[in-house]
């Protein structure tokens, strides 16, 4: 599972190191290290990027494929997640090259944060991540109620 958060620096070419722990998780998805070289990078609704191990992405696509194609929410989901997805690889130095359009979308520059999300991980611009955490903590009572409703 992808857990925790890690600060990393993106270089001028858009390369960023994937945390070593996340590389380990990517390698353990199907028990072969070759799978770690194939990941899906896509956009989210929160203006960050999300990394899916290829196996998890294929399962996600299958779920989307079964949804009603003319439902407006499904169309929006496809326009953001599916249309924004690209297959990437992690190089021999453990770095991911983030294409310029994706860097622009997520506001990624130098200071970035990797954030574990169990089956996936997210890549945030540091300032946007701090804002997202502050927003989530603005109403702790509502957050506690939501967790209770989910049975947590």
Secondary structure, 3 states (H helix, E strand, C coil): CECCEEEEECCCCCEEECCHHHHHHHHHCCCCHHHHHCEEEEECCCCCEEEEEHHHHHHHHHHHHCCCCCCHHHHHHHHHHHCCCEEECECCCCEEECCHHHHHHHCCCCEEEEEEEECEEEEEEHHHHHHHHHHHHCCHHHHHHHHHHCCC
